[in-house]
Amino acid sequence: MIYTMGMALSRALDNHTEVEVLVDGQWLTGMVVVNDGYGVVLDGGHQHAIIKVENISAVRIMTASPMRPRITEGYAESGSETFDDYSDSAMPMPGPRIAAESLVY
């Protein structure tokens, strides 16, 4: 699944989430009230902005990313352990990677 700016704006509209969009170096903030794929309307409370989607360089959504799992999920191998059980102990780091051409057989 590709998470695009258009998808982010659509999710913000569906979830009534505030966003910031970067248009020509200026951040605009508001709630998405309309998004038809060509333009988006942001309601900033006492004012609103109508923006062409193609002019948006970046979108900030004021919620957690929908595709980023929490660090506690899937960490423990057995059901009784959690990330907090290990958070105060040392954890091994991955070793150095060796380029395939440097291996000698």
N, CA, C and O atoms as CSV, one atom per row, in Angstrom:
chain,resi,resn,atom,element,x,y,z
A,1,MET,N,N,0.839,-1.171,0.000
A,1,MET,CA,C,0.000,0.000,0.000
A,1,MET,C,C,0.888,1.239,0.000
A,1,MET,O,O,1.822,1.344,0.794
A,2,ILE,N,N,0.593,2.162,-0.884
A,2,ILE,CA,C,1.327,3.416,-0.952
A,2,ILE,C,C,0.538,4.479,-0.194
A,2,ILE,O,O,-0.649,4.683,-0.450
A,3,TYR,N,N,1.195,5.142,0.722
A,3,TYR,CA,C,0.559,6.179,1.535
A,3,TYR,C,C,0.904,7.523,0.908
A,3,TYR,O,O,1.993,8.053,1.131
A,4,THR,N,N,-0.014,8.076,0.127
A,4,THR,CA,C,0.226,9.311,-0.596
A,4,THR,C,C,-0.330,10.512,0.171
A,4,THR,O,O,-1.035,10.357,1.168
A,5,MET,N,N,0.000,11.707,-0.311
A,5,MET,CA,C,-0.545,12.912,0.312
A,5,MET,C,C,-2.056,12.961,0.126
A,5,MET,O,O,-2.776,13.393,1.026
A,6,GLY,N,N,-2.543,12.523,-1.031
A,6,GLY,CA,C,-3.983,12.493,-1.262
A,6,GLY,C,C,-4.693,11.551,-0.306
A,6,GLY,O,O,-5.772,11.861,0.199
A,7,MET,N,N,-4.074,10.387,-0.058
A,7,MET,CA,C,-4.651,9.431,0.891
A,7,MET,C,C,-4.635,10.008,2.302
A,7,MET,O,O,-5.594,9.843,3.056
A,8,ALA,N,N,-3.554,10.678,2.654
A,8,ALA,CA,C,-3.460,11.289,3.986
A,8,ALA,C,C,-4.549,12.338,4.165
A,8,ALA,O,O,-5.162,12.417,5.230
A,9,LEU,N,N,-4.797,13.143,3.138
A,9,LEU,CA,C,-5.844,14.157,3.219
A,9,LEU,C,C,-7.232,13.518,3.298
A,9,LEU,O,O,-8.104,14.008,4.016
A,10,SER,N,N,-7.434,12.433,2.566
A,10,SER,CA,C,-8.720,11.732,2.628
A,10,SER,C,C,-8.964,11.130,3.997
A,10,SER,O,O,-10.078,11.196,4.515
A,11,ARG,N,N,-7.924,10.539,4.593
A,11,ARG,CA,C,-8.063,9.981,5.944
A,11,ARG,C,C,-8.317,11.074,6.969
A,11,ARG,O,O,-9.094,10.886,7.905
A,12,ALA,N,N,-7.663,12.215,6.794
A,12,ALA,CA,C,-7.891,13.343,7.703
A,12,ALA,C,C,-9.333,13.829,7.588
A,12,ALA,O,O,-9.945,14.194,8.592
A,13,LEU,N,N,-9.879,13.836,6.377
A,13,LEU,CA,C,-11.274,14.221,6.173
A,13,LEU,C,C,-12.205,13.229,6.861
A,13,LEU,O,O,-13.137,13.630,7.557
A,14,ASP,N,N,-11.955,11.941,6.668
A,14,ASP,CA,C,-12.797,10.891,7.259
A,14,ASP,C,C,-12.749,10.891,8.781
A,14,ASP,O,O,-13.751,10.609,9.439
A,15,ASN,N,N,-11.572,11.210,9.343
A,15,ASN,CA,C,-11.375,11.127,10.793
A,15,ASN,C,C,-11.452,12.481,11.497
A,15,ASN,O,O,-11.206,12.566,12.701
A,16,HIS,N,N,-11.789,13.540,10.759
A,16,HIS,CA,C,-11.906,14.887,11.341
A,16,HIS,C,C,-10.626,15.278,12.073
A,16,HIS,O,O,-10.662,15.754,13.207
A,17,THR,N,N,-9.490,15.067,11.396
A,17,THR,CA,C,-8.174,15.326,11.973
A,17,THR,C,C,-7.579,16.598,11.384
A,17,THR,O,O,-7.682,16.836,10.180
A,18,GLU,N,N,-6.965,17.406,12.219
A,18,GLU,CA,C,-6.308,18.624,11.756
A,18,GLU,C,C,-5.038,18.275,10.997
A,18,GLU,O,O,-4.327,17.336,11.354
A,19,VAL,N,N,-4.759,19.039,9.947
A,19,VAL,CA,C,-3.557,18.833,9.143
A,19,VAL,C,C,-2.857,20.170,8.923
A,19,VAL,O,O,-3.426,21.242,9.133
A,20,GLU,N,N,-1.615,20.068,8.497
A,20,GLU,CA,C,-0.862,21.210,7.993
A,20,GLU,C,C,-0.386,20.828,6.608
A,20,GLU,O,O,0.123,19.725,6.411
A,21,VAL,N,N,-0.540,21.718,5.649
A,21,VAL,CA,C,-0.055,21.473,4.297
A,21,VAL,C,C,0.953,22.556,3.931
A,21,VAL,O,O,0.796,23.717,4.308
A,22,LEU,N,N,1.978,22.168,3.201
A,22,LEU,CA,C,3.020,23.097,2.772
A,22,LEU,C,C,2.750,23.495,1.328
A,22,LEU,O,O,2.805,22.662,0.423
A,23,VAL,N,N,2.461,24.764,1.121
A,23,VAL,CA,C,2.158,25.281,-0.212
A,23,VAL,C,C,3.073,26.477,-0.470
A,23,VAL,O,O,2.987,27.493,0.221
A,24,ASP,N,N,3.940,26.352,-1.458
A,24,ASP,CA,C,4.871,27.432,-1.817
A,24,ASP,C,C,5.632,27.967,-0.610
A,24,ASP,O,O,5.779,29.179,-0.458
A,25,GLY,N,N,6.111,27.078,0.240
A,25,GLY,CA,C,6.918,27.459,1.390
A,25,GLY,C,C,6.127,27.957,2.588
A,25,GLY,O,O,6.724,28.369,3.583
A,26,GLN,N,N,4.802,27.929,2.521
A,26,GLN,CA,C,3.944,28.421,3.608
A,26,GLN,C,C,3.120,27.262,4.170
A,26,GLN,O,O,2.451,26.553,3.417
A,27,TRP,N,N,3.164,27.068,5.485
A,27,TRP,CA,C,2.351,26.035,6.131
A,27,TRP,C,C,0.964,26.592,6.421
A,27,TRP,O,O,0.826,27.649,7.036
A,28,LEU,N,N,-0.059,25.877,5.975
A,28,LEU,CA,C,-1.450,26.226,6.243
A,28,LEU,C,C,-2.046,25.134,7.123
A,28,LEU,O,O,-1.822,23.948,6.881
A,29,THR,N,N,-2.802,25.529,8.138
A,29,THR,CA,C,-3.346,24.588,9.111
A,29,THR,C,C,-4.862,24.637,9.093
A,29,THR,O,O,-5.462,25.703,8.956
A,30,GLY,N,N,-5.479,23.460,9.235
A,30,GLY,CA,C,-6.932,23.415,9.340
A,30,GLY,C,C,-7.474,22.006,9.251
A,30,GLY,O,O,-6.735,21.031,9.119
A,31,MET,N,N,-8.784,21.934,9.329
A,31,MET,CA,C,-9.490,20.662,9.175
A,31,MET,C,C,-9.870,20.517,7.708
A,31,MET,O,O,-10.347,21.469,7.090
A,32,VAL,N,N,-9.661,19.334,7.152
A,32,VAL,CA,C,-10.056,19.083,5.771
A,32,VAL,C,C,-11.577,18.953,5.744
A,32,VAL,O,O,-12.141,18.089,6.415
A,33,VAL,N,N,-12.238,19.811,4.968
A,33,VAL,CA,C,-13.701,19.740,4.864
A,33,VAL,C,C,-14.143,19.257,3.491
A,33,VAL,O,O,-15.259,18.759,3.343
A,34,VAL,N,N,-13.286,19.397,2.483
A,34,VAL,CA,C,-13.569,18.889,1.141
A,34,VAL,C,C,-12.253,18.445,0.523
A,34,VAL,O,O,-11.239,19.131,0.649
A,35,ASN,N,N,-12.272,17.289,-0.149
A,35,ASN,CA,C,-11.119,16.808,-0.896
A,35,ASN,C,C,-11.654,16.024,-2.085
A,35,ASN,O,O,-12.173,14.919,-1.925
A,36,ASP,N,N,-11.527,16.598,-3.280
A,36,ASP,CA,C,-12.033,15.910,-4.470
A,36,ASP,C,C,-10.928,15.359,-5.352
A,36,ASP,O,O,-11.193,14.912,-6.468
A,37,GLY,N,N,-9.691,15.383,-4.869
A,37,GLY,CA,C,-8.568,14.883,-5.646
A,37,GLY,C,C,-7.867,15.972,-6.440
A,37,GLY,O,O,-6.684,15.833,-6.753
A,38,TYR,N,N,-8.560,17.046,-6.771
A,38,TYR,CA,C,-7.973,18.173,-7.489
A,38,TYR,C,C,-7.700,19.344,-6.550
A,38,TYR,O,O,-6.716,20.069,-6.704
A,39,GLY,N,N,-8.579,19.511,-5.589
A,39,GLY,CA,C,-8.439,20.591,-4.635
A,39,GLY,C,C,-8.874,20.135,-3.259
A,39,GLY,O,O,-9.596,19.149,-3.105
A,40,VAL,N,N,-8.419,20.874,-2.264
A,40,VAL,CA,C,-8.774,20.568,-0.877
A,40,VAL,C,C,-9.145,21.889,-0.193
A,40,VAL,O,O,-8.529,22.927,-0.434
A,41,VAL,N,N,-10.160,21.823,0.659
A,41,VAL,CA,C,-10.564,22.992,1.434
A,41,VAL,C,C,-10.196,22.740,2.882
A,41,VAL,O,O,-10.623,21.754,3.483
A,42,LEU,N,N,-9.392,23.648,3.442
A,42,LEU,CA,C,-9.019,23.581,4.852
A,42,LEU,C,C,-9.791,24.643,5.606
A,42,LEU,O,O,-9.787,25.811,5.218
A,43,ASP,N,N,-10.453,24.247,6.683
A,43,ASP,CA,C,-11.177,25.183,7.543
A,43,ASP,C,C,-10.305,25.465,8.747
A,43,ASP,O,O,-10.031,24.570,9.546
A,44,GLY,N,N,-9.869,26.703,8.879
A,44,GLY,CA,C,-9.021,27.110,9.983
A,44,GLY,C,C,-9.768,27.757,11.124
A,44,GLY,O,O,-9.152,28.396,11.977
A,45,GLY,N,N,-11.081,27.610,11.165
A,45,GLY,CA,C,-11.877,28.218,12.224
A,45,GLY,C,C,-12.575,29.466,11.730
A,45,GLY,O,O,-13.757,29.429,11.387
A,46,HIS,N,N,-11.843,30.584,11.690
A,46,HIS,CA,C,-12.417,31.850,11.249
A,46,HIS,C,C,-12.122,32.144,9.780
A,46,HIS,O,O,-12.546,33.171,9.250
A,47,GLN,N,N,-11.399,31.245,9.133
A,47,GLN,CA,C,-11.079,31.412,7.714
A,47,GLN,C,C,-10.933,30.043,7.080
A,47,GLN,O,O,-10.804,29.046,7.791
A,48,HIS,N,N,-10.950,29.974,5.766
A,48,HIS,CA,C,-10.706,28.717,5.085
A,48,HIS,C,C,-9.812,28.976,3.876
A,48,HIS,O,O,-9.701,30.102,3.391
A,49,ALA,N,N,-9.180,27.904,3.405
A,49,ALA,CA,C,-8.283,27.995,2.257
A,49,ALA,C,C,-8.661,26.914,1.257
A,49,ALA,O,O,-8.983,25.786,1.630
A,50,ILE,N,N,-8.617,27.274,-0.011
A,50,ILE,CA,C,-8.863,26.330,-1.101
A,50,ILE,C,C,-7.528,26.155,-1.819
A,50,ILE,O,O,-6.953,27.119,-2.323
A,51,ILE,N,N,-7.043,24.913,-1.859
A,51,ILE,CA,C,-5.689,24.647,-2.333
A,51,ILE,C,C,-5.723,23.582,-3.414
A,51,ILE,O,O,-6.407,22.569,-3.270
A,52,LYS,N,N,-4.984,23.806,-4.500
A,52,LYS,CA,C,-4.834,22.772,-5.524
A,52,LYS,C,C,-3.917,21.687,-4.959
A,52,LYS,O,O,-2.838,21.987,-4.448
A,53,VAL,N,N,-4.341,20.453,-5.049
A,53,VAL,CA,C,-3.563,19.338,-4.496
A,53,VAL,C,C,-2.180,19.278,-5.138
A,53,VAL,O,O,-1.209,18.943,-4.459
A,54,GLU,N,N,-2.066,19.591,-6.417
A,54,GLU,CA,C,-0.771,19.519,-7.098
A,54,GLU,C,C,0.233,20.551,-6.572
A,54,GLU,O,O,1.431,20.423,-6.824
A,55,ASN,N,N,-0.234,21.560,-5.852
A,55,ASN,CA,C,0.656,22.579,-5.282
A,55,ASN,C,C,1.114,22.249,-3.869
A,55,ASN,O,O,1.917,22.984,-3.294
A,56,ILE,N,N,0.617,21.159,-3.302
A,56,ILE,CA,C,0.997,20.775,-1.942
A,56,ILE,C,C,2.304,19.986,-1.992
A,56,ILE,O,O,2.402,18.971,-2.682
A,57,SER,N,N,3.305,20.467,-1.251
A,57,SER,CA,C,4.613,19.809,-1.206
A,57,SER,C,C,4.715,18.788,-0.089
A,57,SER,O,O,5.436,17.798,-0.216
A,58,ALA,N,N,3.995,19.019,1.017
A,58,ALA,CA,C,4.066,18.121,2.173
A,58,ALA,C,C,2.779,18.240,2.979
A,58,ALA,O,O,2.086,19.256,2.932
A,59,VAL,N,N,2.477,17.177,3.717
A,59,VAL,CA,C,1.302,17.155,4.589
A,59,VAL,C,C,1.746,16.667,5.958
A,59,VAL,O,O,2.442,15.658,6.071
A,60,ARG,N,N,1.343,17.381,6.992
A,60,ARG,CA,C,1.532,16.929,8.378
A,60,ARG,C,C,0.162,16.580,8.925
A,60,ARG,O,O,-0.765,17.387,8.859
A,61,ILE,N,N,0.035,15.380,9.466
A,61,ILE,CA,C,-1.221,14.929,10.052
A,61,ILE,C,C,-1.012,14.829,11.554
A,61,ILE,O,O,-0.017,14.259,12.000
A,62,MET,N,N,-1.914,15.361,12.325
A,62,MET,CA,C,-1.745,15.432,13.768
A,62,MET,C,C,-2.195,14.152,14.477
A,62,MET,O,O,-2.866,14.207,15.507
A,63,THR,N,N,-1.816,12.995,13.910
A,63,THR,CA,C,-2.063,11.692,14.529
A,63,THR,C,C,-0.876,10.788,14.220
A,63,THR,O,O,-0.006,11.136,13.421
A,64,ALA,N,N,-0.854,9.635,14.857
A,64,ALA,CA,C,0.202,8.656,14.591
A,64,ALA,C,C,0.018,8.066,13.196
A,64,ALA,O,O,-1.096,8.020,12.672
A,65,SER,N,N,1.110,7.620,12.607
A,65,SER,CA,C,1.065,7.006,11.291
A,65,SER,C,C,0.240,5.724,11.333
A,65,SER,O,O,0.404,4.925,12.256
A,66,PRO,N,N,-0.645,5.505,10.356
A,66,PRO,CA,C,-1.499,4.325,10.387
A,66,PRO,C,C,-0.767,3.028,10.081
A,66,PRO,O,O,-1.280,1.954,10.396
A,67,MET,N,N,0.413,3.093,9.478
A,67,MET,CA,C,1.117,1.872,9.094
A,67,MET,C,C,2.335,1.585,9.947
A,67,MET,O,O,3.124,0.701,9.612
A,68,ARG,N,N,2.505,2.301,11.029
A,68,ARG,CA,C,3.661,2.082,11.900
A,68,ARG,C,C,3.208,1.308,13.132
A,68,ARG,O,O,2.449,1.832,13.948
A,69,PRO,N,N,3.669,0.056,13.276
A,69,PRO,CA,C,3.248,-0.723,14.443
A,69,PRO,C,C,3.876,-0.175,15.718
A,69,PRO,O,O,4.985,0.361,15.708
A,70,ARG,N,N,3.146,-0.321,16.804
A,70,ARG,CA,C,3.696,0.075,18.094
A,70,ARG,C,C,4.880,-0.825,18.415
A,70,ARG,O,O,4.905,-1.987,18.009
A,71,ILE,N,N,5.850,-0.304,19.135
A,71,ILE,CA,C,7.062,-1.054,19.434
A,71,ILE,C,C,6.798,-2.255,20.336
A,71,ILE,O,O,7.606,-3.183,20.375
A,72,THR,N,N,5.692,-2.252,21.056
A,72,THR,CA,C,5.378,-3.377,21.931
A,72,THR,C,C,4.765,-4.548,21.166
A,72,THR,O,O,4.713,-5.658,21.694
A,73,GLU,N,N,4.303,-4.329,19.941
A,73,GLU,CA,C,3.689,-5.392,19.172
A,73,GLU,C,C,4.742,-6.315,18.587
A,73,GLU,O,O,5.710,-5.852,17.984
A,74,GLY,N,N,4.560,-7.617,18.761
A,74,GLY,CA,C,5.416,-8.592,18.133
A,74,GLY,C,C,6.820,-8.663,18.682
A,74,GLY,O,O,7.662,-9.348,18.102
A,75,TYR,N,N,7.108,-7.981,19.780
A,75,TYR,CA,C,8.470,-7.982,20.312
A,75,TYR,C,C,8.780,-9.273,21.047
A,75,TYR,O,O,9.816,-9.892,20.800
A,76,ALA,N,N,7.915,-9.681,21.929
A,76,ALA,CA,C,8.169,-10.843,22.773
A,76,ALA,C,C,7.879,-12.128,22.012
A,76,ALA,O,O,6.923,-12.207,21.240
A,77,GLU,N,N,8.715,-13.126,22.240
A,77,GLU,CA,C,8.487,-14.413,21.605
A,77,GLU,C,C,7.427,-15.209,22.343
A,77,GLU,O,O,6.657,-15.941,21.720
A,78,SER,N,N,7.376,-15.080,23.645
A,78,SER,CA,C,6.319,-15.746,24.393
A,78,SER,C,C,5.287,-14.700,24.784
A,78,SER,O,O,5.600,-13.511,24.850
A,79,GLY,N,N,4.077,-15.130,25.040
A,79,GLY,CA,C,2.986,-14.202,25.297
A,79,GLY,C,C,3.112,-13.420,26.587
A,79,GLY,O,O,2.441,-12.400,26.741
A,80,SER,N,N,3.961,-13.863,27.539
A,80,SER,CA,C,4.017,-13.195,28.835
A,80,SER,C,C,5.016,-12.049,28.882
A,80,SER,O,O,4.932,-11.210,29.780
A,81,GLU,N,N,5.967,-11.984,27.940
A,81,GLU,CA,C,6.983,-10.948,27.961
A,81,GLU,C,C,6.515,-9.733,27.176
A,81,GLU,O,O,5.793,-9.862,26.187
A,82,THR,N,N,6.926,-8.559,27.619
A,82,THR,CA,C,6.617,-7.322,26.902
A,82,THR,C,C,7.903,-6.537,26.710
A,82,THR,O,O,8.945,-6.892,27.262
A,83,PHE,N,N,7.826,-5.477,25.932
A,83,PHE,CA,C,8.991,-4.630,25.717
A,83,PHE,C,C,9.483,-4.035,27.027
A,83,PHE,O,O,10.689,-3.881,27.220
A,84,ASP,N,N,8.559,-3.695,27.937
A,84,ASP,CA,C,8.942,-3.093,29.212
A,84,ASP,C,C,9.807,-4.034,30.052
A,84,ASP,O,O,10.597,-3.574,30.876
A,85,ASP,N,N,9.664,-5.365,29.848
A,85,ASP,CA,C,10.488,-6.319,30.575
A,85,ASP,C,C,11.964,-6.171,30.213
A,85,ASP,O,O,12.828,-6.538,31.009
A,86,TYR,N,N,12.271,-5.641,29.027
A,86,TYR,CA,C,13.643,-5.540,28.551
A,86,TYR,C,C,14.148,-4.106,28.454
A,86,TYR,O,O,15.322,-3.894,28.150
A,87,SER,N,N,13.314,-3.138,28.698
A,87,SER,CA,C,13.675,-1.758,28.408
A,87,SER,C,C,14.843,-1.235,29.242
A,87,SER,O,O,15.497,-0.283,28.818
A,88,ASP,N,N,15.136,-1.817,30.416
A,88,ASP,CA,C,16.231,-1.331,31.245
A,88,ASP,C,C,17.507,-2.153,31.092
A,88,ASP,O,O,18.509,-1.851,31.741
A,89,SER,N,N,17.493,-3.171,30.261
A,89,SER,CA,C,18.677,-4.011,30.102
A,89,SER,C,C,19.361,-3.705,28.768
A,89,SER,O,O,18.763,-3.124,27.862
A,90,ALA,N,N,20.621,-4.110,28.673
A,90,ALA,CA,C,21.374,-3.899,27.442
A,90,ALA,C,C,20.827,-4.815,26.356
A,90,ALA,O,O,20.410,-5.941,26.630
A,91,MET,N,N,20.834,-4.324,25.127
A,91,MET,CA,C,20.340,-5.106,24.009
A,91,MET,C,C,21.432,-5.167,22.952
A,91,MET,O,O,22.061,-4.146,22.674
A,92,PRO,N,N,21.679,-6.326,22.353
A,92,PRO,CA,C,22.741,-6.434,21.353
A,92,PRO,C,C,22.385,-5.674,20.086
A,92,PRO,O,O,21.223,-5.613,19.683
A,93,MET,N,N,23.402,-5.098,19.469
A,93,MET,CA,C,23.225,-4.410,18.193
A,93,MET,C,C,23.601,-5.378,17.084
A,93,MET,O,O,24.365,-6.315,17.317
A,94,PRO,N,N,23.078,-5.168,15.879
A,94,PRO,CA,C,23.451,-6.037,14.763
A,94,PRO,C,C,24.932,-5.901,14.452
A,94,PRO,O,O,25.511,-4.829,14.625
A,95,GLY,N,N,25.538,-6.972,14.000
A,95,GLY,CA,C,26.958,-6.946,13.652
A,95,GLY,C,C,27.194,-6.252,12.324
A,95,GLY,O,O,26.241,-5.911,11.623
A,96,PRO,N,N,28.459,-6.038,11.969
A,96,PRO,CA,C,28.770,-5.370,10.702
A,96,PRO,C,C,28.393,-6.248,9.518
A,96,PRO,O,O,28.446,-7.475,9.590
A,97,ARG,N,N,28.016,-5.602,8.444
A,97,ARG,CA,C,27.685,-6.335,7.222
A,97,ARG,C,C,28.931,-6.431,6.363
A,97,ARG,O,O,29.739,-5.505,6.310
A,98,ILE,N,N,29.074,-7.550,5.699
A,98,ILE,CA,C,30.235,-7.771,4.850
A,98,ILE,C,C,29.765,-7.826,3.409
A,98,ILE,O,O,28.816,-8.544,3.094
A,99,ALA,N,N,30.416,-7.078,2.529
A,99,ALA,CA,C,30.055,-7.091,1.123
A,99,ALA,C,C,30.292,-8.471,0.540
A,99,ALA,O,O,31.263,-9.136,0.900
A,100,ALA,N,N,29.424,-8.909,-0.349
A,100,ALA,CA,C,29.493,-10.249,-0.928
A,100,ALA,C,C,30.816,-10.493,-1.637
A,100,ALA,O,O,31.348,-11.600,-1.562
A,101,GLU,N,N,31.367,-9.492,-2.325
A,101,GLU,CA,C,32.615,-9.691,-3.067
A,101,GLU,C,C,33.818,-9.841,-2.153
A,101,GLU,O,O,34.869,-10.290,-2.610
A,102,SER,N,N,33.706,-9.480,-0.864
A,102,SER,CA,C,34.842,-9.594,0.042
A,102,SER,C,C,34.926,-10.974,0.696
A,102,SER,O,O,35.901,-11.279,1.381
A,103,LEU,N,N,33.908,-11.803,0.485
A,103,LEU,CA,C,33.933,-13.143,1.054
A,103,LEU,C,C,34.890,-14.030,0.260
A,103,LEU,O,O,34.861,-14.024,-0.971
A,104,VAL,N,N,35.732,-14.786,0.951
A,104,VAL,CA,C,36.687,-15.672,0.313
A,104,VAL,C,C,36.245,-17.103,0.540
A,104,VAL,O,O,35.976,-17.497,1.675
A,105,TYR,N,N,36.168,-17.877,-0.513
A,105,TYR,CA,C,35.751,-19.286,-0.392
A,105,TYR,C,C,36.919,-20.193,-0.583
A,105,TYR,O,O,36.770,-21.413,-0.518
